[in-house]
């Protein structure tokens, strides 16, 4: 076989939901989208016609955005009464197993809404003895099982059968240990590092981590306009090409290298500022960034739009809310918000909901 046309294979199915609206009429739409996406890894902001980026935008994720990595933590520690009372039931706690692969490893997370989610291999699940259900994406003979425990439930306290059963299984049946990424949005007047201090006092190695931040300026770039001539998917495609540093100047695109076409009606932009953070970000910090971008959008009129792109972890047990994360074809879970002074467009991407045949 010579020169197989591999590029004509259809891409894996995914769900893309686009929505447009007016901020005054649907104020909570964008914040609601942000708050449903619990585990955030990469954040990118694009600001056309901007040279000097306002400090509140940069500081939103550069200041007070430390998170922690704890080594070899026993999951039973996460359901102890002391841990639940101090961190799960106070503020918002986000915990995610690090360097685990959802298709072949056991994984764990604690969501900001207080759910412990265990994504387990069949052998681990049978040995553990807790009630769960086969993965939605498993075949006829399940290889993965999901166990969900509401840590904030009124009956999940010492002395209740449910709580005692969970603790006994985690302590006696299987010793589940993970390296964990931890971020805690603490109540007022309590230091967020208290969670790291607690685990350190329990004998675990804990390291503080800071997000990695990069910024750059680009000049003389064709930028599409929000409107009838450019669909939301064309905007997302342009944003992806720009983020990958595709040369989009007039006459520079070659059919040999790419078939991408700049959307009709694109206008030349003198300069574009782009910011990117990589780390482990809570929904509360992203809401702060969004509010800073909204304020900037209302103060500046000579730009086509502002974009906020957020990408989740490919191997998190859940993607949106408590929705189970697909692991067969891809790990897509991301969203993009385009905003102007009054209008917005959101595009959220999820892995396919289809069960494998």
C-alpha positions, 0 to 999 in steps of 0.5 A: 500500500502506497501513500494511504490516505490516513487523514480521511479517517473520521475523528473520534466522536465528541460532544461540543456544546455552543451557546451565545447570550447577553451578560445582563440576561444570563449573568450566571451562564458563564460562571455556572460553566466554570463551576461545573468543571472541577479539575483544571490543568491549563488556562489560556487567555487571548487579548487582541489589541492589547500590549499592556495586560492589566495586573488584576488579570495576571495576578488572578492566577499568579497570586495565592494559587499554590497547590500541594503534592503529597506522596503515598497518601492512604485513602483512609486518611481522606475519610478520617473524622479530623480530615472531613471536619477540617477540610472537606466540610470547610471551604472547598477541597479539590484532590486528584491522584497524580501520574495515574492513567485512568485506563490502566490504573486505579484513580481517586479524586475528591470534588469541591462538592464533597464527593470521593470518587474511586475509579478502580480496576476490577481486581481492586474493586472486588478486593475492596468490598465497597458498593459501586457500579461498572464503568459506563464505558466498559464492555460486557465484561467490565474492567473498571468500576466506579465507587462514589461516596458523599463525604458531606452526607449527614449520615457519613459520620462515625458510628453510622454503618455506612461510614464505619463500613467505608473506613473498615474496607479502606483500612483492612481490605485494600491499602489504596495509596496515591500521590495526590494534587491538593488545593484547598479554598479555605474559609476566611482567616484560615491559611490554605496551607493548613491541609499540607501541614496536616498531612505533613504531621501525619508523616507524609512528604508534602511539596508546595507547587506553583503554576507555570506562567508564560506570556507573549505578544504577536503582531499583525495577525488576522483575527475573526470577528464575532458575528454571523460571518464566523461560527463559534466552531470557526472561532475555536479553530482559529484560537487553536491555530493561533495557540499552536503558532500557525503562521496566519499572515496573508499568503503564508498558508500552504495547502501542503502543510495545512488545509486551514482557512482563515474565517471570512471577514477576519480583520488585521489586529496590530497586536495580541497578548496571550497568557498561559498558566499550567498547574492545578486550578480551583474553580474559585480562582477561575471565577476570579480570573473571569471577573477580571476579564469581564471588567476589562471587556467593559472598559475597552472597546477597540478589540473584537473579543477576549477569550478564556480557554480552560483544559482539564486533566485527561486522567481525572475520574470525572469530567463535568460535575460528577459525570464519569470520564471516558478513557477509550478514545480521548480525554477531552474536557475543556471549554472556551468563553469568548466575551465582549462588553455585553455578549458572550459565546461559550463552547464546551467539549466533552468526550463521547457519551457512546458506549463502546461496542 
